[in-house]
Amino acid sequence: MQYRRSDTPGGTFFFTVVTRERQPWLCEPRCVKTLGDVMRHVRAQRPFENLAMVLMPDHLHAIWRLPPDDADFSTRWMLIKQGVVHRLRGRIGTQALWQGRFWEHTLRDDRDVEQHTHYIHYNPLKHGHVQHVRDWPYSTFHRYVKNGAYPPDWGTAPGPLPGVRE
């Protein structure tokens, strides 16, 4: 199968990265800290803006914006995945930590970014991990509340939320 990656310098991208065989290790405190440390290290070497992110037990979703002259998100993900493996392999009961590939989608405009941001923040509720979006600790949702982009009770209204696709 031929995989075609986007080649949009300065683009904004939605990612899904999955653990190997959907093993639910990603939200363990040591793993959360390690992933954060590795992402900060990679971001210092190869800048990107992390617009939104959620960690789920067996996958993560993120939205990144790359610098204007750069489209190389693949190397960044490779470095992040390798860094996590280097620090955690054998320490959490499994050797292989990540699926070999990741899913990526180029976001077209501000509305597309907003819809995917809502999807990311709603994901823990969608998967039944919490009763309220605000209760999931591994999400940029809390940053959005702090910055006034969301009210603290966002995602608790009955029925479908505007801009959240199932």
DSSP file (Angstrom, degrees, kcal/mol; ACC not computed):
  #  RESIDUE AA STRUCTURE BP1 BP2  ACC     N-H-->O    O-->H-N    N-H-->O    O-->H-N    TCO  KAPPA ALPHA  PHI   PSI    X-CA   Y-CA   Z-CA
    1    1 A M              0   0    0      0, 0.0     2,-0.6     0, 0.0     0, 0.0   0.000 360.0 360.0 360.0 135.7    0.0    0.0    0.0
    2    2 A Q        -     0   0    0      2,-0.0     2,-0.5     0, 0.0     0, 0.0  -0.809 360.0-155.7 -93.7 123.8    1.3    3.4   -0.9
    3    3 A Y        -     0   0    0     -2,-0.6     2,-0.6     2,-0.0     0, 0.0  -0.871   4.3-161.1 -98.6 127.9    1.0    6.1    1.8
    4    4 A R        -     0   0    0     -2,-0.5     2,-0.3     0, 0.0    -2,-0.0  -0.942   7.5-160.5-111.3 116.1    0.9    9.6    0.6
    5    5 A R        -     0   0    0     -2,-0.6     2,-0.0     1,-0.1   100,-0.0  -0.662  27.0-101.2 -93.5 149.8    1.7   12.2    3.3
    6    6 A S        -     0   0    0     -2,-0.3     2,-0.1     1,-0.1    -1,-0.1  -0.359  24.5-160.8 -65.8 147.6    0.8   15.9    3.0
    7    7 A D        +     0   0    0     65,-0.1    -1,-0.1     2,-0.1    65,-0.1  -0.552  37.2 139.6-129.9  66.0    3.5   18.2    1.9
    8    8 A T    >   -     0   0    0     63,-0.2     3,-2.1    -2,-0.1    62,-0.1  -0.860  44.8-142.4-115.9  95.5    2.2   21.6    3.1
    9    9 A P  T 3  S+     0   0    0      0, 0.0    62,-0.3     0, 0.0    60,-0.1  -0.306  89.7  12.4 -56.2 135.9    4.8   23.8    4.6
   10   10 A G  T 3  S+     0   0    0     60,-2.5    61,-0.1    57,-1.1    59,-0.1   0.621 100.0 152.8  72.8  12.6    3.4   25.8    7.5
   11   11 A G    <   -     0   0    0     -3,-2.1    55,-2.5    59,-0.4     2,-0.5  -0.170  46.2-126.9 -74.3 166.5    0.3   23.5    7.5
   12   12 A T  E     -A   65   0A   0     95,-0.5    95,-3.0    53,-0.2     2,-0.4  -0.971  33.1-171.0-114.4 129.3   -2.0   22.6   10.3
   13   13 A F  E     -AB  64 106A   0     51,-3.0    51,-2.3    -2,-0.5     2,-0.4  -0.936  22.3-144.8-131.1 142.8   -2.4   18.9   10.8
   14   14 A F  E     -AB  63 105A   0     91,-2.9    91,-2.1    -2,-0.4     2,-0.3  -0.897  27.7-168.8-101.2 133.3   -4.6   16.5   12.8
   15   15 A F  E     -AB  62 104A   0     47,-3.0    47,-1.8    -2,-0.4     2,-0.4  -0.931  20.8-165.8-126.0 147.8   -2.9   13.3   14.0
   16   16 A T  E     -AB  61 103A   0     87,-2.2    87,-2.7    -2,-0.3     2,-0.4  -0.992  13.1-175.9-125.7 124.3   -4.0   10.0   15.5
   17   17 A V  E     -AB  60 102A   0     43,-2.2    43,-2.4    -2,-0.4     2,-0.3  -0.985   9.7-158.9-122.3 129.5   -1.1    7.9   17.0
   18   18 A V  E     -A   59   0A   0     83,-0.5    81,-2.6    -2,-0.4    41,-0.2  -0.847  15.8-119.2-116.8 143.5   -2.0    4.5   18.3
   19   19 A T  E >   - B   0  98A   0     39,-2.4     3,-2.0    -2,-0.3    79,-0.3  -0.384  50.8 -79.3 -72.6 156.8   -0.2    2.2   20.8
   20   20 A R  G >  S-     0   0    0     77,-1.9     3,-1.9     1,-0.3    -1,-0.1  -0.383 113.4  -9.5 -60.4 126.0    1.0   -1.2   19.7
   21   21 A E  G 3  S-     0   0    0      1,-0.3    -1,-0.3    -2,-0.1    -2,-0.0   0.775 120.6 -75.1  52.5  29.8   -1.9   -3.6   19.6
   22   22 A R  G <  S+     0   0    0     -3,-2.0    -1,-0.3     1,-0.2    -2,-0.2   0.810  74.1 178.6  55.3  33.7   -4.0   -1.0   21.4
   23   23 A Q    <   -     0   0    0     -3,-1.9     2,-1.6    74,-0.1     3,-0.4  -0.507  30.0-130.7 -65.9 132.3   -2.2   -1.6   24.7
   24   24 A P  S    S+     0   0    0      0, 0.0    34,-0.2     0, 0.0    -1,-0.1  -0.366  72.1 111.4 -89.1  60.2   -3.6    0.8   27.3
   25   25 A W    >   +     0   0    0     -2,-1.6     3,-1.7    32,-0.2     6,-0.2   0.585  46.2  91.1-102.0 -12.5   -0.3    2.2   28.7
   26   26 A L  T 3  S+     0   0    0     31,-2.1     9,-0.1    -3,-0.4    32,-0.1   0.738  85.6  48.8 -65.9 -27.5   -0.4    5.8   27.5
   27   27 A C  T 3  S+     0   0    0     30,-0.2    -1,-0.3    -3,-0.1    -2,-0.1   0.316  77.5 119.7 -97.7   9.2   -2.2    7.4   30.4
   28   28 A E  S X> S-     0   0    0     -3,-1.7     4,-2.5    29,-0.2     3,-0.8  -0.558  75.9-117.9 -69.6 138.4    0.0    5.9   33.1
   29   29 A P  H 3> S+     0   0    0      0, 0.0     4,-2.3     0, 0.0     5,-0.2   0.842 112.9  50.1 -50.6 -43.0    1.6    8.7   35.1
   30   30 A R  H 3> S+     0   0    0      1,-0.2     4,-2.4     2,-0.2     5,-0.1   0.894 113.4  47.4 -62.1 -38.8    5.2    7.7   34.1
   31   31 A C  H <> S+     0   0    0     -3,-0.8     4,-3.0    -6,-0.2     5,-0.2   0.894 109.4  52.0 -71.7 -40.9    4.2    7.5   30.5
   32   32 A V  H  X S+     0   0    0     -4,-2.5     4,-2.3     2,-0.2    -2,-0.2   0.936 113.5  45.0 -59.5 -47.0    2.4   10.9   30.5
   33   33 A K  H  X S+     0   0    0     -4,-2.3     4,-2.8    -5,-0.2    -2,-0.2   0.927 113.8  49.3 -63.3 -45.5    5.4   12.6   32.0
   34   34 A T  H  X S+     0   0    0     -4,-2.4     4,-2.8    -5,-0.2     5,-0.2   0.934 111.3  48.5 -61.6 -47.0    7.8   10.8   29.6
   35   35 A L  H  X S+     0   0    0     -4,-3.0     4,-2.8     1,-0.2    -1,-0.2   0.919 112.7  49.0 -59.6 -43.9    5.8   11.7   26.5
   36   36 A G  H  X S+     0   0    0     -4,-2.3     4,-2.3    -5,-0.2    -2,-0.2   0.924 112.1  47.9 -61.4 -45.0    5.6   15.3   27.7
   37   37 A D  H  X S+     0   0    0     -4,-2.8     4,-2.1     1,-0.2    -2,-0.2   0.924 114.2  46.4 -61.5 -45.1    9.3   15.5   28.3
   38   38 A V  H  X S+     0   0    0     -4,-2.8     4,-2.8     2,-0.2     5,-0.2   0.913 111.4  51.3 -66.0 -42.4   10.1   13.9   24.9
   39   39 A M  H  X S+     0   0    0     -4,-2.8     4,-2.8    -5,-0.2    -1,-0.2   0.913 110.6  48.8 -62.1 -41.6    7.7   16.2   23.0
   40   40 A R  H  X S+     0   0    0     -4,-2.3     4,-1.8    -5,-0.2    -1,-0.2   0.909 112.0  49.7 -63.5 -40.5    9.2   19.3   24.6
   41   41 A H  H  X S+     0   0    0     -4,-2.1     4,-1.2     2,-0.2    -2,-0.2   0.939 113.8  44.2 -63.0 -47.5   12.7   18.1   23.7
   42   42 A V  H  X S+     0   0    0     -4,-2.8     4,-3.3     1,-0.2     3,-0.4   0.911 111.3  54.2 -64.3 -41.8   11.7   17.4   20.1
   43   43 A R  H  < S+     0   0    0     -4,-2.8    -1,-0.2     1,-0.2    -2,-0.2   0.839 104.9  54.6 -62.6 -32.7    9.8   20.7   19.9
   44   44 A A  H  < S+     0   0    0     -4,-1.8    -1,-0.2    -5,-0.2    -2,-0.2   0.839 117.1  36.6 -67.9 -32.2   13.0   22.6   21.0
   45   45 A Q  H  < S+     0   0    0     -4,-1.2    -2,-0.2    -3,-0.4    -1,-0.2   0.830 134.9  21.6 -86.9 -36.1   14.9   21.0   18.2
   46   46 A R  S  < S-     0   0    0     -4,-3.3    -1,-0.3    -5,-0.2    -2,-0.1  -0.792  92.1-138.1-135.6  87.4   12.2   21.0   15.5
   47   47 A P        +     0   0    0      0, 0.0     2,-0.3     0, 0.0    -3,-0.1  -0.035  33.5 153.8 -56.0 146.2    9.6   23.7   16.4
   48   48 A F        -     0   0    0     18,-0.2     2,-0.6    -5,-0.1    18,-0.2  -0.935  40.5-118.8-160.7 155.2    5.9   23.1   16.1
   49   49 A E  E     -C   65   0A   0     16,-2.9    16,-2.2    -2,-0.3     2,-1.0  -0.895  18.0-148.3-101.6 124.0    2.8   24.6   17.8
   50   50 A N  E     +C   64   0A   0     -2,-0.6    14,-0.2    14,-0.2     3,-0.1  -0.790  21.3 175.5 -91.8  99.1    0.7   22.0   19.6
   51   51 A L  E     -     0   0A   0     12,-2.2     2,-0.3    -2,-1.0    -1,-0.2   0.861  64.1  -6.4 -76.6 -37.1   -2.8   23.5   19.2
   52   52 A A  E     +C   63   0A   0     11,-1.2    11,-2.5     2,-0.0     2,-0.3  -0.987  64.8 170.9-158.1 150.9   -4.8   20.7   20.9
   53   53 A M  E     -C   62   0A   0     -2,-0.3    87,-2.4     9,-0.2     2,-0.3  -0.976  11.3-171.3-162.6 147.5   -4.1   17.2   22.2
   54   54 A V  E     -CD  61 139A   0      7,-2.2     7,-2.0    -2,-0.3     2,-0.5  -0.987  14.2-148.2-141.0 136.5   -5.7   14.4   24.2
   55   55 A L  E     -C   60   0A   0     83,-2.8     5,-0.2    -2,-0.3    83,-0.2  -0.913  17.4-176.2-100.8 127.8   -4.1   11.3   25.6
   56   56 A M        -     0   0    0      3,-2.9     3,-0.4    -2,-0.5   -30,-0.1  -0.738  43.5 -98.5-111.4 165.8   -6.3    8.3   25.7
   57   57 A P  S    S+     0   0    0      0, 0.0   -31,-2.1     0, 0.0   -30,-0.2   0.855 119.6  17.9 -56.1 -35.0   -5.2    4.9   27.2
   58   58 A D  S    S+     0   0    0    -34,-0.2   -39,-2.4   -33,-0.2     2,-0.3   0.321 130.3  17.5-123.6   8.2   -4.4    3.4   23.8
   59   59 A H  E     -A   18   0A   0     -3,-0.4    -3,-2.9   -41,-0.2     2,-0.3  -0.981  58.0-142.9-163.5 168.9   -4.1    6.4   21.4
   60   60 A L  E     -AC  17  55A   0    -43,-2.4   -43,-2.2    -2,-0.3     2,-0.4  -0.975   4.7-153.4-137.2 155.1   -3.6   10.1   21.2
   61   61 A H  E     +AC  16  54A   0     -7,-2.0    -7,-2.2    -2,-0.3     2,-0.3  -0.970  21.1 171.9-123.0 143.8   -5.0   12.9   19.0
   62   62 A A  E     -AC  15  53A   0    -47,-1.8   -47,-3.0    -2,-0.4     2,-0.5  -0.993  25.9-148.3-148.7 153.4   -3.1   16.1   18.3
   63   63 A I  E     -AC  14  52A   0    -11,-2.5   -12,-2.2    -2,-0.3   -11,-1.2  -0.993  25.0-177.9-122.0 122.8   -3.3   19.2   16.2
   64   64 A W  E     -AC  13  50A   0    -51,-2.3   -51,-3.0    -2,-0.5     2,-0.5  -0.905  19.2-155.4-119.0 147.2    0.0   20.7   15.2
   65   65 A R  E     -AC  12  49A   0    -16,-2.2   -16,-2.9    -2,-0.4   -53,-0.2  -0.995  20.8-150.0-116.8 126.9    0.9   23.8   13.2
   66   66 A L        -     0   0    0    -55,-2.5   -18,-0.2    -2,-0.5     5,-0.0  -0.536  28.7 -85.7 -93.3 160.1    4.3   23.7   11.6
   67   67 A P    >   -     0   0    0      0, 0.0     3,-2.1     0, 0.0   -57,-1.1  -0.209  48.1-101.5 -59.8 156.9    6.6   26.6   10.8
   68   68 A P  T 3  S+     0   0    0      0, 0.0    -2,-0.1     0, 0.0   -57,-0.1   0.758 120.3  40.4 -55.4 -30.1    6.1   28.4    7.5
   69   69 A D  T 3  S+     0   0    0    -60,-0.1     2,-0.4   -59,-0.1     0, 0.0   0.159 104.8  81.4-104.7  18.8    9.0   26.7    5.7
   70   70 A D    <   +     0   0    0     -3,-2.1   -60,-2.5   -62,-0.1   -59,-0.4  -0.981  31.3 161.2-135.6 133.6    8.5   23.2    7.1
   71   71 A A        +     0   0    0     -2,-0.4     2,-1.6   -62,-0.3     3,-0.3   0.207  45.0 116.9-126.7  10.7    6.2   20.3    6.3
   72   72 A D     >  +     0   0    0      1,-0.2     4,-0.8     2,-0.1   -65,-0.1  -0.502  16.4 140.0 -91.6  72.1    8.2   17.5    8.1
   73   73 A F  H  >  +     0   0    0     -2,-1.6     4,-2.5     2,-0.2     5,-0.2   0.757  65.4  69.7 -77.4 -24.9    5.9   16.2   10.8
   74   74 A S  H  > S+     0   0    0     -3,-0.3     4,-2.4     1,-0.2    -1,-0.2   0.913  98.6  47.7 -61.6 -43.4    6.9   12.6   10.1
   75   75 A T  H  > S+     0   0    0      2,-0.2     4,-2.6     1,-0.2    -1,-0.2   0.900 110.3  53.2 -64.6 -39.2   10.4   13.1   11.5
   76   76 A R  H  X S+     0   0    0     -4,-0.8     4,-2.5     2,-0.2    -2,-0.2   0.944 111.0  45.3 -60.5 -47.9    9.0   14.8   14.5
   77   77 A W  H  X S+     0   0    0     -4,-2.5     4,-2.9     1,-0.2     5,-0.3   0.894 111.7  53.1 -64.2 -38.2    6.7   11.9   15.2
   78   78 A M  H  X S+     0   0    0     -4,-2.4     4,-2.7    -5,-0.2     5,-0.2   0.938 111.3  45.9 -59.6 -46.5    9.5    9.4   14.6
   79   79 A L  H  X S+     0   0    0     -4,-2.6     4,-2.5     2,-0.2    -2,-0.2   0.886 113.9  48.9 -65.0 -39.4   11.7   11.3   17.1
   80   80 A I  H  X S+     0   0    0     -4,-2.5     4,-2.3    -5,-0.2     5,-0.2   0.950 114.1  44.9 -65.6 -48.7    8.9   11.4   19.7
   81   81 A K  H  X S+     0   0    0     -4,-2.9     4,-2.4     1,-0.2    -2,-0.2   0.921 115.4  47.5 -63.2 -43.6    8.0    7.7   19.3
   82   82 A Q  H  X S+     0   0    0     -4,-2.7     4,-2.9    -5,-0.3    -1,-0.2   0.907 111.0  51.9 -63.3 -41.6   11.7    6.7   19.5
   83   83 A G  H  X S+     0   0    0     -4,-2.5     4,-1.8    -5,-0.2    -2,-0.2   0.903 110.8  46.9 -62.7 -41.8   12.3    8.9   22.5
   84   84 A V  H  X S+     0   0    0     -4,-2.3     4,-2.3     2,-0.2     5,-0.3   0.926 113.4  49.0 -65.1 -44.5    9.4    7.4   24.4
   85   85 A V  H  X S+     0   0    0     -4,-2.4     4,-2.6     1,-0.2    -2,-0.2   0.930 109.3  52.8 -60.2 -45.7   10.5    3.9   23.5
   86   86 A H  H  < S+     0   0    0     -4,-2.9    -1,-0.2     1,-0.2    -2,-0.2   0.886 116.9  38.1 -58.0 -40.4   14.1    4.6   24.5
   87   87 A R  H  < S+     0   0    0     -4,-1.8    -1,-0.2    -5,-0.2    -2,-0.2   0.765 128.6  28.9 -83.7 -26.3   13.0    5.8   28.0
   88   88 A L  H >X S+     0   0    0     -4,-2.3     3,-3.0    -5,-0.1     4,-0.7   0.661  76.5 126.4-112.4 -18.8   10.2    3.4   28.6
   89   89 A R  T 3< S+     0   0    0     -4,-2.6     6,-0.2    -5,-0.3     7,-0.1  -0.141  89.6   4.2 -52.2 128.5   10.9    0.1   26.9
   90   90 A G  T 34 S+     0   0    0      4,-1.7    -1,-0.3     1,-0.1     3,-0.2   0.273 112.4  89.0  82.6 -12.3   10.7   -2.8   29.4
   91   91 A R  T <4 S+     0   0    0     -3,-3.0    -2,-0.2     3,-0.2     4,-0.1   0.615  90.3  40.9 -92.2 -13.9    9.6   -0.5   32.2
   92   92 A I  S  < S-     0   0    0     -4,-0.7    -1,-0.2     2,-0.4    -3,-0.1   0.147 121.3 -93.5-122.2  19.4    5.9   -0.8   31.6
   93   93 A G  S    S+     0   0    0     -3,-0.2     2,-0.3     1,-0.2    -4,-0.1   0.567  98.6  77.6  86.7   8.7    5.6   -4.5   30.8
   94   94 A T        -     0   0    0     -6,-0.2    -4,-1.7     1,-0.1    -2,-0.4  -0.995  55.5-158.2-148.3 149.3    5.9   -4.3   27.0
   95   95 A Q  S    S+     0   0    0     -2,-0.3     2,-0.6    -6,-0.2    -1,-0.1   0.880  83.7  57.9 -92.2 -47.8    8.7   -3.9   24.5
   96   96 A A        +     0   0    0      1,-0.2    -1,-0.2    -7,-0.1   -76,-0.1  -0.777  61.2 171.6 -89.7 119.5    6.9   -2.6   21.4
   97   97 A L        +     0   0    0     -2,-0.6   -77,-1.9     1,-0.1     2,-0.3   0.782  51.7  41.3-101.3 -31.4    5.0    0.6   22.4
   98   98 A W  E    S-B   19   0A   0    -79,-0.3   -79,-0.3   -76,-0.1     2,-0.1  -0.866  76.0-111.1-124.1 150.1    3.7    2.1   19.1
   99   99 A Q  E     -     0   0A   0    -81,-2.6   -79,-0.1    -2,-0.3   -81,-0.1  -0.476  42.5-113.7 -65.2 153.3    2.0    1.1   15.9
  100  100 A G  E    S+     0   0A   0     -2,-0.1     2,-0.2     2,-0.0    -1,-0.1   0.789  91.8  33.5 -65.3 -29.2    4.4    1.6   13.1
  101  101 A R  E     -     0   0A   0    -83,-0.0   -83,-0.5     0, 0.0     2,-0.3  -0.586  66.3-147.2-118.7 179.5    2.4    4.3   11.4
  102  102 A F  E     -B   17   0A   0     -2,-0.2     2,-0.4   -85,-0.1   -85,-0.2  -0.946  21.2-114.9-141.6 163.4    0.1    7.2   12.3
  103  103 A W  E     -B   16   0A   0    -87,-2.7   -87,-2.2    -2,-0.3     2,-0.4  -0.848  32.8-176.5-103.8 138.6   -2.9    8.8   10.7
  104  104 A E  E     -B   15   0A   0     -2,-0.4     2,-0.4   -89,-0.2   -89,-0.2  -0.980  10.8-175.0-137.0 145.9   -2.7   12.4    9.5
  105  105 A H  E     -B   14   0A   0    -91,-2.1   -91,-2.9    -2,-0.4     2,-0.4  -0.988  25.4-128.2-141.4 128.8   -5.1   14.9    8.0
  106  106 A T  E     -B   13   0A   0     -2,-0.4     2,-0.4   -93,-0.2   -93,-0.2  -0.644  24.3-135.6 -77.1 127.8   -4.4   18.4    6.7
  107  107 A L        -     0   0    0    -95,-3.0   -95,-0.5    -2,-0.4     3,-0.1  -0.726  12.5-158.6 -88.1 132.9   -6.8   20.9    8.2
  108  108 A R        -     0   0    0     -2,-0.4     2,-0.3     1,-0.1    -1,-0.1   0.833  58.3 -15.0 -85.2 -35.8   -8.1   23.3    5.6
  109  109 A D  S  > S-     0   0    0      1,-0.0     4,-2.2   -97,-0.0     5,-0.2  -0.889  79.6 -75.7-158.3-178.8   -9.2   26.4    7.5
  110  110 A D  H  > S+     0   0    0     -2,-0.3     4,-2.6     1,-0.2     5,-0.2   0.864 125.8  53.8 -60.6 -37.5  -10.1   27.8   10.9
  111  111 A R  H  > S+     0   0    0      2,-0.2     4,-2.6     1,-0.2    -1,-0.2   0.907 108.4  49.6 -64.2 -41.2  -13.5   26.0   10.9
  112  112 A D  H  > S+     0   0    0      2,-0.2     4,-2.2     1,-0.2    -2,-0.2   0.905 111.4  49.2 -63.1 -42.4  -11.8   22.6   10.3
  113  113 A V  H  X S+     0   0    0     -4,-2.2     4,-2.3     2,-0.2    -2,-0.2   0.926 111.4  49.8 -62.0 -44.4   -9.3   23.3   13.1
  114  114 A E  H  X S+     0   0    0     -4,-2.6     4,-2.5     2,-0.2    -2,-0.2   0.923 110.8  48.7 -62.1 -45.1  -12.2   24.2   15.4
  115  115 A Q  H  X S+     0   0    0     -4,-2.6     4,-2.2     1,-0.2    50,-0.3   0.909 113.7  45.9 -62.8 -42.3  -14.2   21.0   14.6
  116  116 A H  H  X S+     0   0    0     -4,-2.2     4,-2.4     2,-0.2    -1,-0.2   0.840 110.3  54.3 -71.6 -31.6  -11.1   18.8   15.1
  117  117 A T  H  X S+     0   0    0     -4,-2.3     4,-2.4     2,-0.2    -2,-0.2   0.926 109.3  48.0 -64.6 -44.5  -10.3   20.6   18.4
  118  118 A H  H  X S+     0   0    0     -4,-2.5     4,-2.2     2,-0.2    -2,-0.2   0.924 110.5  52.3 -59.7 -44.1  -13.8   19.9   19.6
  119  119 A Y  H  X S+     0   0    0     -4,-2.2     4,-1.0    44,-0.3    -2,-0.2   0.926 109.9  49.0 -57.9 -46.1  -13.4   16.3   18.5
  120  120 A I  H >< S+     0   0    0     -4,-2.4     3,-0.7     1,-0.2    -1,-0.2   0.941 113.9  44.6 -59.2 -49.4  -10.2   16.0   20.5
  121  121 A H  H 3< S+     0   0    0     -4,-2.4     4,-0.3     1,-0.2    -1,-0.2   0.793 114.4  48.8 -70.5 -27.3  -11.6   17.5   23.6
  122  122 A Y  H >X S+     0   0    0     -4,-2.2     4,-2.4    -5,-0.2     3,-0.7   0.620  86.7  93.2 -83.6 -14.0  -14.8   15.5   23.5
  123  123 A N  H <X S+     0   0    0     -4,-1.0     4,-2.2    -3,-0.7     6,-0.2   0.833  79.5  53.0 -55.1 -43.7  -13.0   12.2   22.9
  124  124 A P  H 34>S+     0   0    0      0, 0.0     5,-2.5     0, 0.0     6,-0.8   0.885 113.7  44.5 -62.3 -36.0  -12.7   11.0   26.5
  125  125 A L  H X45S+     0   0    0     -3,-0.7     3,-1.5    -4,-0.3    -2,-0.2   0.913 110.7  54.3 -70.3 -43.6  -16.5   11.4   27.0
  126  126 A K  H 3<5S+     0   0    0     -4,-2.4    -1,-0.2     1,-0.3    -3,-0.2   0.878 109.6  47.8 -56.5 -40.3  -17.2    9.7   23.6
  127  127 A H  T 3<5S-     0   0    0     -4,-2.2    -1,-0.3    -5,-0.2    -2,-0.2   0.435 116.8-114.5 -84.7   0.6  -15.1    6.7   24.7
  128  128 A G  T < 5S+     0   0    0     -3,-1.5    -3,-0.2     2,-0.2    -2,-0.1   0.689  78.7 125.8  79.5  18.7  -16.9    6.6   28.1
  129  129 A H  S   <S+     0   0    0     -5,-2.5     2,-0.3    -6,-0.2    -4,-0.2   0.751  76.8  14.8 -80.4 -23.8  -13.9    7.4   30.3
  130  130 A V        -     0   0    0     -6,-0.8    -2,-0.2     1,-0.1     3,-0.1  -0.936  59.9-135.0-144.3 163.8  -15.6   10.3   32.1
  131  131 A Q  S    S+     0   0    0     -2,-0.3     2,-0.4     1,-0.2    -1,-0.1   0.676  97.6  33.3 -90.9 -22.7  -19.0   11.8   32.6
  132  132 A H  S >  S-     0   0    0      1,-0.1     3,-1.9    -8,-0.0     4,-0.3  -0.995  76.8-130.2-135.7 139.1  -17.8   15.4   31.9
  133  133 A V  G >  S+     0   0    0     -2,-0.4     3,-1.7    21,-0.4    -1,-0.1   0.878 107.9  62.7 -53.6 -40.3  -15.1   16.5   29.5
  134  134 A R  G 3  S+     0   0    0     20,-0.3    -1,-0.3    18,-0.3     5,-0.1   0.670  92.0  66.7 -62.4 -16.9  -13.5   18.6   32.4
  135  135 A D  G <  S+     0   0    0     -3,-1.9    -1,-0.3     2,-0.0    -2,-0.2   0.605  77.9  90.4 -82.8 -11.4  -12.9   15.4   34.4
  136  136 A W    <   -     0   0    0     -3,-1.7     3,-0.2    -4,-0.3     5,-0.1  -0.767  59.3-165.8 -88.8 118.2  -10.3   14.0   31.9
  137  137 A P  S    S+     0   0    0      0, 0.0     2,-1.1     0, 0.0    -1,-0.1   0.710  72.5  71.6 -77.7 -19.3   -6.8   15.2   33.0
  138  138 A Y  S    S+     0   0    0    -83,-0.2   -83,-2.8     2,-0.0     2,-0.3  -0.426  82.0  90.4-100.2  60.4   -4.8   14.4   29.8
  139  139 A S  B >  S-D   54   0A   0     -2,-1.1     3,-0.9   -85,-0.2     4,-0.3  -0.996  75.7-128.7-152.8 147.4   -6.2   17.0   27.5
  140  140 A T  T >> S+     0   0    0    -87,-2.4     4,-2.0    -2,-0.3     3,-0.6   0.471  89.4  98.9 -75.5  -0.9   -5.6   20.6   26.4
  141  141 A F  H 3> S+     0   0    0    -88,-0.3     4,-2.2     1,-0.2    -1,-0.2   0.893  78.0  55.5 -48.9 -42.6   -9.2   21.2   27.2
  142  142 A H  H <> S+     0   0    0     -3,-0.9     4,-2.3     1,-0.2    -1,-0.2   0.841 105.1  51.2 -65.2 -34.5   -8.1   22.7   30.5
  143  143 A R  H <> S+     0   0    0     -3,-0.6     4,-2.1    -4,-0.3    -1,-0.2   0.893 109.0  51.7 -66.2 -40.3   -5.8   25.2   28.7
  144  144 A Y  H  <>S+     0   0    0     -4,-2.0     5,-2.3     2,-0.2     6,-1.1   0.880 110.6  47.9 -65.3 -38.7   -8.8   26.2   26.5
  145  145 A V  H ><5S+     0   0    0     -4,-2.2     3,-1.5     4,-0.2    -2,-0.2   0.942 111.2  50.6 -64.9 -46.9  -10.9   26.8   29.6
  146  146 A K  H 3<5S+     0   0    0     -4,-2.3    -2,-0.2     1,-0.3    -1,-0.2   0.859 111.5  48.4 -58.8 -37.0   -8.1   28.8   31.3
  147  147 A N  T 3<5S-     0   0    0     -4,-2.1    -1,-0.3    -5,-0.1    -2,-0.2   0.444 117.5-113.2 -85.2  -0.1   -7.8   30.9   28.1
  148  148 A G  T < 5S+     0   0    0     -3,-1.5    -3,-0.2    -4,-0.3    -2,-0.1   0.554  84.5 118.9  83.7   8.3  -11.6   31.5   27.9
  149  149 A A  S   <S+     0   0    0     -5,-2.3    -4,-0.2    -6,-0.2    -5,-0.1   0.803  80.5  26.6 -76.6 -28.6  -12.2   29.5   24.7
  150  150 A Y  S    S-     0   0    0     -6,-1.1    -2,-0.3    -9,-0.1    -1,-0.1  -0.963  81.6-120.6-128.7 147.2  -14.5   27.1   26.5
  151  151 A P    >   -     0   0    0      0, 0.0     3,-2.1     0, 0.0    -5,-0.1  -0.568  37.5-109.2 -75.7 155.6  -16.7   27.4   29.5
  152  152 A P  T 3  S+     0   0    0      0, 0.0   -18,-0.3     0, 0.0    -7,-0.1   0.770 118.9  51.9 -58.7 -25.7  -15.8   24.8   32.3
  153  153 A D  T >  S+     0   0    0    -20,-0.1     3,-1.5   -19,-0.1     4,-0.2   0.229  77.8 142.0 -96.8  15.6  -19.0   22.8   31.6
  154  154 A W  T <   +     0   0    0     -3,-2.1   -21,-0.4     1,-0.2   -20,-0.3  -0.285  66.5  26.6 -55.2 137.1  -18.4   22.5   27.8
  155  155 A G  T 3  S+     0   0    0    -22,-0.1    -1,-0.2   -23,-0.1     6,-0.1   0.514  94.7  96.5  89.4   5.9  -19.4   19.1   26.6
  156  156 A T    <   +     0   0    0     -3,-1.5    -2,-0.1   -24,-0.1     3,-0.1   0.551  51.1 108.9-104.2  -8.4  -22.1   18.5   29.2
  157  157 A A  S    S-     0   0    0     -4,-0.2     2,-0.0     1,-0.1     4,-0.0  -0.386  77.3-106.5 -67.0 143.7  -25.2   19.6   27.4
  158  158 A P  S    S+     0   0    0      0, 0.0    -1,-0.1     0, 0.0    -2,-0.1  -0.372  83.4  23.5 -67.7 151.5  -27.5   16.8   26.3
  159  159 A G  S    S-     0   0    0     -3,-0.1     2,-0.0     2,-0.0    -2,-0.0  -0.175 109.3 -27.0  85.4 178.3  -27.6   15.9   22.6
  160  160 A P        -     0   0    0      0, 0.0     5,-0.1     0, 0.0    -5,-0.0  -0.335  61.4-126.8 -68.9 145.3  -24.9   16.5   20.0
  161  161 A L    >   -     0   0    0      3,-0.2     3,-1.9     1,-0.1     2,-0.1  -0.724  30.9-102.5 -89.8 140.2  -22.5   19.3   20.3
  162  162 A P  T 3  S+     0   0    0      0, 0.0     3,-0.1     0, 0.0    -1,-0.1  -0.404 106.9  13.0 -59.6 131.2  -22.1   21.8   17.5
  163  163 A G  T 3  S+     0   0    0      1,-0.2     2,-0.7    -2,-0.1   -44,-0.3   0.430  96.8 116.8  84.3  -1.2  -19.0   21.0   15.5
  164  164 A V    <   -     0   0    0     -3,-1.9     2,-0.3   -46,-0.1    -1,-0.2  -0.890  49.7-158.7-104.2 115.2  -18.4   17.6   17.1
  165  165 A R              0   0    0     -2,-0.7     0, 0.0   -50,-0.3     0, 0.0  -0.712 360.0 360.0 -90.6 141.5  -18.5   14.8   14.6
  166  166 A E              0   0    0     -2,-0.3    -1,-0.1   -40,-0.0    -2,-0.0   0.438 360.0 360.0 -81.3 360.0  -19.2   11.3   15.8
